[in-house]
Amino acid sequence: MVISWYGQSCFKIQSGELVVVTDPYRKEIGLTPPRFKAEIVVVTHEHFDHNNVETIPEGAFVVRGPGDYEIKDVAITGISTFHDAKEGKERGRNTVYVIEMEDIRLAHLGDFGEEKIRPETVDAIGEVDILFVPVGGTYTIDAETAAEVVSAIEPKIVIPMHYAIPGLKVKLDGVETFLKEMGVKQLAPEDRLTLKKKDLPETGTTRVVVLKTA
């Protein structure tokens, strides 16, 4: 499995020839939208910096919202959450996705914005190998809450997303605060994350991985 980050909440998750893309964005945010071919596109919510499915060549299966899906040996479960701390009254709903491929469980939190993750959400997500969590605040949870979410879910690997990077016009905090909350002093960003099931850390430990934008 190869995981690449394109900024915001957009990731390319590749298994052999099969590609899953999460939350492709529009150019208005200041970044260049991804234009690679994908078999599956998942959209966590209908905001312009997360739902630009038109940028992906035709033919991809688009997953929008809660439910269970199975596409090309990829199992996906969408779990309904809120985009804000006021039960969606400010920014609506958000879907958390659990994606299973190569016998690895990934959880993408989208623009999760609840003040505290609910026990029923943690139960619905289940065991997680790789967690993608927003950390930049303003429109989602901030670094402190993100660290609490990581503690509640206990993934083997956590990849922060949705934070300030060069070129991004959306005002967000940087990733440094989250790293501090996680007790990480120095961490060199990686071009991409390449791994197999056997490469995952042991249960009970969480490795933080920061990715460069592709």
C-alpha positions in Angstrom: 0.0 0.0 0.0 1.2 3.5 -0.9 -0.3 6.6 0.7 0.3 10.1 -0.7 -1.1 13.4 0.5 -2.3 16.2 -1.7 -3.1 18.7 1.0 -6.3 19.3 3.1 -8.0 15.9 3.5 -7.1 14.6 0.0 -5.1 11.3 0.0 -4.2 8.8 -2.8 -4.3 5.3 -1.4 -2.9 2.8 -3.8 -2.9 -1.0 -3.7 -1.4 -2.4 -6.9 -3.3 -0.9 -9.8 -6.3 0.1 -7.6 -6.5 3.7 -6.4 -8.8 5.2 -3.7 -8.9 9.0 -3.4 -10.4 10.9 -0.5 -11.9 14.4 -0.5 -10.6 15.9 -3.7 -10.7 19.7 -3.6 -11.2 22.7 -5.9 -8.5 25.1 -7.0 -10.1 28.0 -5.1 -8.3 26.8 -1.9 -5.0 27.7 -3.6 -3.7 24.2 -4.3 -3.7 22.3 -7.6 -6.5 19.7 -7.6 -5.4 16.1 -8.1 -6.1 14.7 -11.6 -5.0 11.1 -11.4 -7.2 8.1 -12.3 -8.9 6.4 -9.4 -11.4 3.5 -9.0 -13.0 4.8 -5.9 -13.6 8.4 -4.6 -14.9 9.0 -1.1 -16.4 12.3 -0.1 -16.8 13.1 3.6 -19.1 16.1 3.1 -20.3 18.5 0.4 -17.9 21.5 0.8 -15.9 22.7 -2.1 -12.6 21.8 -0.6 -13.7 18.2 -0.2 -16.1 17.2 -3.0 -14.5 18.0 -6.4 -15.2 14.6 -7.9 -15.1 16.1 -11.3 -11.3 16.4 -11.2 -11.0 12.6 -11.2 -11.4 11.0 -14.6 -14.8 9.4 -15.3 -15.4 5.8 -14.2 -14.7 6.1 -10.5 -17.2 4.8 -8.0 -18.2 7.7 -5.8 -19.0 7.1 -2.1 -21.1 9.8 -0.4 -22.4 9.4 3.1 -23.1 6.7 5.7 -23.5 3.1 4.8 -21.7 -0.1 3.8 -20.0 -0.4 0.5 -17.9 -3.0 -1.3 -16.1 -2.1 -4.5 -13.3 -4.1 -6.1 -12.4 -6.0 -2.9 -12.3 -2.7 -0.9 -14.8 -2.6 2.0 -15.9 0.8 3.1 -18.1 1.9 6.0 -19.4 5.4 6.3 -20.3 6.7 9.8 -22.3 9.8 10.4 -20.8 12.5 12.5 -21.0 16.3 12.8 -18.8 19.0 11.2 -19.0 21.2 14.3 -19.5 21.2 18.0 -23.2 22.2 17.8 -24.6 19.0 16.2 -24.3 20.3 12.7 -26.1 23.6 13.2 -23.1 25.5 11.9 -21.5 23.4 9.2 -23.7 20.3 8.8 -22.8 16.7 8.9 -19.6 14.9 8.2 -19.0 11.2 7.3 -16.1 9.3 8.8 -15.0 6.4 6.6 -13.4 3.1 7.6 -11.7 1.6 4.5 -10.4 -1.9 4.5 -7.9 -3.0 1.9 -4.8 -5.3 1.9 -6.1 -6.5 5.3 -5.3 -3.0 6.7 -8.0 -0.8 8.3 -7.8 2.9 7.6 -10.1 5.5 9.2 -10.5 8.9 7.5 -12.2 11.4 9.8 -12.9 14.1 7.2 -13.9 17.4 8.7 -14.7 15.9 12.1 -15.7 18.9 14.3 -17.3 17.5 17.5 -16.1 18.8 20.8 -15.4 15.2 21.9 -15.6 12.0 20.0 -18.7 9.9 21.1 -18.2 6.4 22.5 -20.6 5.1 19.9 -18.5 6.6 17.1 -15.3 5.0 18.5 -17.2 1.6 18.7 -18.4 2.0 15.1 -14.9 2.8 13.9 -13.4 -0.2 15.7 -9.8 -1.2 15.6 -7.7 1.1 13.3 -4.3 0.6 11.7 -4.0 4.0 10.1 -5.9 7.1 11.2 -6.2 10.3 9.2 -7.2 13.1 11.5 -7.7 16.9 11.0 -5.6 19.0 13.3 -5.7 22.6 12.0 -8.8 23.9 13.9 -11.1 26.7 12.7 -13.3 24.4 10.7 -12.5 21.1 12.4 -11.2 19.9 15.7 -7.9 21.5 16.9 -4.7 19.9 17.8 -5.6 19.3 21.4 -8.9 17.6 20.6 -7.2 15.7 17.7 -4.7 14.2 20.2 -7.7 13.2 22.4 -9.3 11.5 19.5 -6.1 9.6 18.7 -6.0 8.4 22.3 -9.6 7.2 22.1 -9.2 5.3 18.8 -5.6 4.1 19.5 -4.5 3.6 15.9 -1.1 2.1 15.1 -0.3 5.0 12.7 -1.7 8.5 12.7 -1.4 10.9 9.8 -2.4 14.5 10.5 -4.3 16.4 7.8 -6.2 19.6 7.2 -3.6 22.0 8.5 -1.7 25.1 7.1 0.7 24.5 4.3 2.3 26.8 1.7 -0.2 28.0 -0.9 -3.3 27.1 1.0 -5.8 30.0 1.2 -7.8 28.4 4.0 -6.7 29.8 7.4 -5.7 26.9 9.6 -3.1 26.2 12.3 0.1 24.4 11.4 0.9 20.8 12.3 3.5 21.7 15.0 0.9 22.1 17.8 -0.5 18.6 17.1 3.0 17.1 17.2 3.6 18.8 20.5 0.3 17.4 21.9 1.5 13.9 20.7 4.8 14.3 22.5 6.8 14.4 19.2 9.7 16.9 19.2 11.2 16.4 15.8 9.8 14.5 12.8 11.0 14.7 9.2 8.1 14.7 6.7 8.0 11.8 4.3 7.3 11.9 0.6 4.8 9.0 1.0 4.0 6.1 3.3 4.7 2.7 1.8 3.9 -0.3 3.9 2.4 -3.8 4.1 0.4 -5.3 7.0 3.6 -6.8 8.5 5.1 -3.3 8.7 2.5 -1.9 11.1 3.7 -1.1 14.6 2.6 -3.4 17.5 -0.7 -2.9 19.1 -0.5 -0.4 21.9 1.9 2.0 20.2 1.0 4.8 17.9 3.5 6.1 15.3 3.0 9.6 14.0 3.7 10.1 10.2 3.8 13.6 8.6 3.6 13.6 4.8 4.8 16.1 2.3 2.3 17.2 -0.3 2.6 15.2 -3.5 
